[in-house]
């Protein structure tokens, strides 16, 4: 998986003028990879790159440092994560739930989202809102699937006064 994606981040000069702070290419990092802007994937067949993160609400736009370099989990309980993930055909399963609302955009390819009782196939251009459900991504096609995720910290789901926390 050798894709790279251009990331342009704006900010302000000391005089308050708008400017480009970062203009760089981000590689997708595979399971055994590491480095700036990367979150090492915990399963074979998946590669990702963290584009940007925030911590706290509302987000702070004053800090000129590169928030894409901040080490983050899958989701941040008190912030946001913008991540690009590529799933190879036959990606290793990982059933998990995050304490977040996840917006997903299928940029290319197709993927199957496995839930507790059903499976839904998503194709290029499809949009997803994942709301704290246990899920797994399966790529049963012959082409990689590329997804952009925006994960926004949320409380654990409550069902009948019982919390369903992040898992997996």
C-alpha positions as CSV (number, residue, x, y, z in Angstrom):
1,X,0.0,0.0,0.0
2,X,2.0,3.0,-1.3
3,X,-0.7,5.7,-1.6
4,X,0.2,9.2,-0.5
5,X,-2.3,12.0,0.1
6,X,-1.6,15.7,0.1
7,X,-2.6,17.5,3.3
8,X,-2.9,21.3,3.3
9,X,-3.5,22.9,6.8
10,X,-4.2,26.7,7.1
11,X,-3.5,29.0,10.1
12,X,-2.5,32.5,10.8
13,X,0.7,34.6,10.8
14,X,1.7,36.6,13.8
15,X,-0.1,39.6,12.2
16,X,-3.4,37.6,11.9
17,X,-3.1,37.0,8.1
18,X,-4.4,33.7,6.8
19,X,-1.6,31.4,5.6
20,X,-0.8,27.8,4.8
21,X,1.0,26.2,7.8
22,X,1.5,22.7,6.4
23,X,1.5,21.4,2.9
24,X,2.8,17.9,2.7
25,X,2.1,14.4,1.5
26,X,1.0,11.7,4.0
27,X,1.8,8.1,3.4
28,X,-0.6,5.3,4.5
29,X,1.2,3.3,7.2
30,X,0.8,-0.5,7.2
31,X,0.6,-2.7,10.3
32,X,4.3,-2.7,11.0
33,X,4.8,1.0,10.2
34,X,5.4,4.0,12.3
35,X,6.1,7.6,12.0
36,X,4.7,11.1,12.0
37,X,1.0,11.3,11.4
38,X,0.6,7.6,11.6
39,X,-1.4,5.3,13.8
40,X,0.0,1.8,13.6
41,X,-2.9,-0.4,12.4
42,X,-3.5,-3.4,14.6
43,X,-4.5,-5.8,11.9
44,X,-3.0,-7.1,8.7
45,X,-4.4,-5.6,5.5
46,X,-5.1,-2.2,6.9
47,X,-3.1,1.0,6.5
48,X,-3.9,4.5,7.7
49,X,-2.7,8.0,8.2
50,X,-3.9,10.6,10.7
51,X,-4.5,13.9,8.9
52,X,-5.5,16.0,11.9
53,X,-6.7,15.8,15.5
54,X,-8.3,18.2,18.0
55,X,-8.6,17.9,21.8
56,X,-11.4,19.5,23.7
57,X,-14.6,21.3,22.6
58,X,-14.7,23.8,21.2
59,X,-11.5,23.1,19.3
60,X,-8.6,25.4,19.7
61,X,-7.4,27.0,16.4
62,X,-4.7,29.1,18.0
63,X,-2.0,26.4,18.3
64,X,0.3,26.5,15.3
65,X,1.8,23.0,16.0
66,X,1.1,20.0,13.7
67,X,-1.9,18.2,15.4
68,X,-1.5,15.5,12.8
69,X,1.6,14.3,14.7
70,X,-0.2,13.9,18.0
71,X,-0.5,10.2,19.0
72,X,-4.1,9.2,19.2
73,X,-6.2,6.1,19.8
74,X,-8.8,5.0,17.2
75,X,-11.1,7.8,18.6
76,X,-10.6,10.6,21.1
77,X,-13.1,10.9,23.9
78,X,-12.7,14.7,24.1
79,X,-11.8,15.6,20.5
80,X,-11.8,14.7,16.9
81,X,-9.7,12.6,14.5
82,X,-9.5,12.9,10.7
83,X,-8.0,9.6,9.4
84,X,-7.6,8.0,6.0
85,X,-7.8,4.2,6.1
86,X,-7.2,1.7,3.3
87,X,-8.5,-1.9,3.6
88,X,-6.9,-4.5,1.4
89,X,-8.9,-7.5,0.1
90,X,-9.1,-10.0,2.9
91,X,-8.3,-7.5,5.7
92,X,-8.0,-9.2,9.1
93,X,-11.3,-8.9,11.1
94,X,-11.5,-6.5,14.1
95,X,-14.9,-6.3,15.8
96,X,-14.9,-3.0,17.8
97,X,-16.9,-0.1,19.1
98,X,-15.7,3.4,19.7
99,X,-17.0,6.1,22.0
100,X,-17.5,8.4,19.0
101,X,-19.7,9.5,16.2
102,X,-17.9,8.5,13.0
103,X,-18.6,10.0,9.7
104,X,-17.2,7.9,6.8
105,X,-16.8,8.6,3.1
106,X,-16.0,5.7,0.8
107,X,-13.4,7.4,-1.5
108,X,-12.8,4.3,-3.7
109,X,-13.6,0.6,-3.8
110,X,-16.2,-1.2,-1.8
111,X,-16.4,-2.6,1.7
112,X,-18.8,-4.6,3.8
113,X,-19.8,-3.3,7.3
114,X,-20.6,-6.2,9.5
115,X,-22.9,-5.4,12.5
116,X,-24.3,-7.7,15.1
117,X,-27.2,-8.9,13.0
118,X,-26.7,-7.6,9.5
119,X,-24.1,-6.8,6.9
120,X,-24.2,-3.7,4.6
121,X,-22.1,-3.3,1.4
122,X,-20.8,0.3,0.9
123,X,-19.4,1.5,-2.5
124,X,-17.5,4.5,-3.8
125,X,-19.3,7.7,-2.9
126,X,-21.4,6.2,-0.1
127,X,-21.6,8.0,3.2
128,X,-21.8,6.4,6.7
129,X,-22.7,7.6,10.2
130,X,-21.4,5.1,12.7
131,X,-22.9,5.8,16.2
132,X,-21.1,3.7,18.8
133,X,-22.1,0.3,17.3
134,X,-20.0,-2.9,17.3
135,X,-18.8,-3.3,13.8
136,X,-16.2,-5.0,11.6
137,X,-14.9,-4.1,8.1
138,X,-14.6,-6.9,5.5
139,X,-13.2,-6.3,2.0
140,X,-14.3,-9.3,0.0
141,X,-13.5,-7.6,-3.3
142,X,-10.3,-7.8,-5.4
143,X,-9.5,-4.1,-5.0
144,X,-8.4,-2.0,-1.9
145,X,-11.1,0.2,-0.3
146,X,-10.2,3.7,0.8
147,X,-12.2,5.5,3.5
148,X,-12.0,8.9,5.0
149,X,-13.2,9.0,8.6
150,X,-14.0,12.0,10.9
151,X,-14.4,10.6,14.4
152,X,-15.9,12.9,17.0
153,X,-15.7,12.1,20.7
154,X,-19.0,11.0,22.3
155,X,-20.3,9.4,25.5
156,X,-20.7,5.6,25.6
157,X,-24.0,4.4,24.3
158,X,-26.6,3.8,27.1
159,X,-29.2,1.0,26.7
160,X,-31.6,0.5,29.7
161,X,-29.2,2.4,31.9
162,X,-26.3,0.2,31.0
163,X,-23.2,1.7,29.3
164,X,-21.9,0.0,26.2
165,X,-18.3,1.3,26.3
166,X,-15.6,1.2,23.6
167,X,-14.2,-2.3,22.9
168,X,-11.9,-4.1,20.6
